[in-house]
Amino acid sequence: MSVGIWTFAFDGAPIGQVREAAAEIEELGFDALWFGEYPGREALTQAALLLGATSRITVATGVARFDRRSPAGVAGGARTLAEAYPGRFVLALGGHARGGKPVETIRNYLDEMDATEFTSPEPVPPPRRLLAALGPRMLRLAAERADGAHPYFVPPEHTALAREILGPDAYLAVEQGVVLDGSRGLEIARAEVGTYLGMAAHHRVNLKRLGFTDDDLAGGGSTRLVEAVIAIGEQTAADRIQAHLDAGADHVCVQVITGEPGLPLAGWRQLSGLVR
């Protein structure tokens, strides 16, 4: 069972606390540490700080925004981190394509990355490159031009479809949201799902592709949809992680959702005991 931590919470904490949390996550036994990039710290710089604060754990961007940096910049930065921390850095790329053609935009971006001149020593091994992929076309691009895919906000049914499209050899690292608070679990989970349904059209399209209806997507999400995307309670969380692995995931990175600001340290500790 390969399980990691995925979090957006780092951007709200001082970097000293973030580095201490990264070291604790490593000591808790998780295989990887994933963090998102939105309005806060620059992803490759934060990855370097996390790698420096730890000694074994894999650090992964989930995702580094391609629309915020040049192809040459991300290619050079990823190679530098892979050289400094062999085998410990994963570059997952995603973002918002201008012009409404995400597959073509990412393909051109990867072309420019691969054409970037790099005169420093090549890292061994090279950094693993993943794409944020939901739909069939982006998943096929991930199989063709990357080492695999990093789907986000998906149930195990999507994982099975992604594995079928990617083929047997691509690396599939799936994010799974969990709420460990059983008493307020559905309330917290619905608020989380409602946020994504309200701001991310590509998630709505993907969920409808999986068979959810407009009624499921209305009003913050039906109970059926919320419980399909977010695992509520300890046993459900453990079962959902295993379901992704059984469906073909190589790795599940778990996002502990509390509905409160701050680093969810207690949840990470609780999850560690759960997955062990």
N, C-alpha and C positions, 0 to 999 in steps of 0.2 A: 504494500500500500504506500504510494508516494503522495504525500499530502504537504501542502505549503500554506502560508498565510498570505492573504490578499487584503490590502487596506488603502483607504483614502485618508486615514486619520493622521498620517505623518505631517501633512501640510499645516495642520492646526496646532502642532506642538513645537516647542523650541528644539533645535537640532540636537542639543545635548541629550534631551529626553528620548528623541528618536533613536540616537545611536545606542543608548542604554537598552531601549526596547528591542532593537535589532539583536543585540547580544543575548538578551533573555530568550527571544524567539529561537535563536540557534540552540541555546542550552535546553530548551523545552523539547528539542528533537525534531523540529519540522525540517523538511527537505529544502524548502525554498521560501523566499520572502519577496512578494510582489507588491508593487505600489503603483497607484494611478498618478497621472499627470493632468491637472486641469488648470486652476488659476495660480497654483503655488510654485514650489521650487522646480527648477529645471531638472529634467529627469536624469540625464547622464551625470550631472554633478552630484545629485542626491544618491545615485547608484554608487558612485565612488566613495561617498561618505559612509554608506552602509557596508560596502565591501571592506573598507578600512576598519570598521568597528567590529567585524566578525572574522572568523578564521576558516570556516568550512562551508557554511550555508551558501546556496545559490541565491543570487540577487537578480531579480527580473523586473524590467519595466512592464507595466500592465495597463496602459501602453504609453510609450514615448510618442508624442504627437508629431507626425511627419509634417503637418502643416505649420509647425512652429520652428522648424530648423531646416537648413539646407541638406541635400543628400550627401554632399561632401563632408559636412560637419558631423552628421550622425554616423557616417561610415568610419571616419577617423576616430571619433569618440568611442565607438563600440570596439574597434580594434585595439585602441589604447587600453581600455578596461580589460579586454580579454588577454592582452599580453601581461598586464600587471597582476591579474588574478586568474590564472589558467583554469578553464573549465567551470568558473563560478559566475559568469555573467551571461544573462539571456536578454537579447534585445527583442521585445515585442513591439511592433509598430502599428499605429492606427491613427485615426483623426478624421477630420472633415474635409472632403474633397470639394474644392470650388468648381462650380459648373455642373455638379450633379452626376459625374461619371467616376465613381470611386475606384472601380477596377482598373480602368484605363489610367487614372491618375496615379494609383499605387504602382502599376506596372512601369510607367515612365519614371517614377521616383526610384524604383529599384534599379532600373537601367542606369540612371545617373550615379547611384551609389556604387554599383559594380564597376563603373568606368572611372571612379575616383582614383587618382594617383596616390600611392601611399609608399613613401620611401623608408619608413621605419621598419624594423623587423616584423614580419607577419606573425601574429599570435598562433600558438599551437596549444590546444585546438582553436580554430576560429570561433568567434562568438556565435552561439545558436541564434538564428533569426526566425521569428514567428510573426504572423500577421493576425490582427484582430479580424476574425472572419465569422460571418453568420450564414450568408446566402451561398448557394451552390457555386456561383461564379468566383466569389472571393475565396472560397475553400479550394477550388481547383487552382487558383493562382497561388495560394499558400503551398499547395503540393508541388507546383511547378517551379516556383521562384524562391521559396523559403524552406526552412526545415520543418515547418508545420504551422499550426494555428492555435490561437488563444481566444476561444469563444467566451463571451461574458453574458450573464443574465439569461441562462438557458437551462431547460430541464434535461434529464438524461436521454429523452427521445431525440433531442437535437444532437447529443453526443454520438448516438448510434448512426445518425445520418451523416454527421461530419466524418466519422471513421470510414464509412462506406465511400465517401467522395475522396477523402485524402489518400486512401489506400493503407496498406498495413505498415508501411515504414515511416510515415510522417509522424512527428511528435505532436501530440494533442494534449494541451494543458487547459483545463476547463475551470473557470471561476464558478464557485457555488456560494451564494449568500445563505447564512444561517442566523436564526434568532434563538438563542439558548434560553431566554426568559419565557418559560411556559405560561405564566399568568397573563402577560400582555403580548404574547407572541404574535397573534394575528393582527392586532392593532399596529405594532411596530412594523411588521412585514408589509402590511397594506400601505402604510405611509411611504416605505421605501419603493415599492412597486409603482405607486402612483406618481412618484417623482420621475421615474424613467419613462412611464407611459406618457407623461405630460411634455417631456422635452426631447424625446429621442424617437423620431419617426422610424428609424431603421429597426428598433426593437419591436415596435408595433407590427411592422411588416413581417418580421421574423416569427413573431408569435402567431400571427394569422396563418403563416405558412405551415405552422405546426398544428393547425386545426382550431385555434382559439377564435372566437367570434367578436364582432363589435360589442356585443353585450358583455363579454368577458373583459374587454378592454375599457369599458365605461366606468366612471365613478371611482377611480383608483384601483380597479381590477376586481373581478369576481373572486370569491373564496377559492374556487377551483384553480384559477390562474395564479393567485397569490401563493397558494400552497404548492403549486407545481414548480414555481421559480425559486421560492425561498423555503428552506427547510426549517420547520418550527419545532423546537424541543430537542433534547439530547439524542434520543434514540432515532428520531427522524433524520437528524443531521448525520449520524453514523450510517444509517441506511442509505441516505442520498449520496454520500461520498462513495460508498461501495457500488451503488447503482451506476454512477458515472464510470467507475473503473470497469465494471462488468460490461458497459456499453461500448468500451473501447478507448477510454481516456488513459493516457500514460501517467497523468498527474492531475490532481485536483487541488486548486488553491482556494482556500476557504475564507470568505469575508464575514467576520463576526459583526453583526448589525445590532446595535443597542438602542438606537433612537436618541442617544445622548452624545454631547460633544466629548472630546478627549480620547485618549488611547484606550482601547478595550482590553486592558491587561488581564483583568479577571476572566474575560471570555477566552482569551488566548490560552491561559493556563487551564481553564476548564476543558477546552477543546483538545489540548495536549493529552490530558488523561483519557479523554474519550477515544481518540484515534489510536492510542496505544493498546 
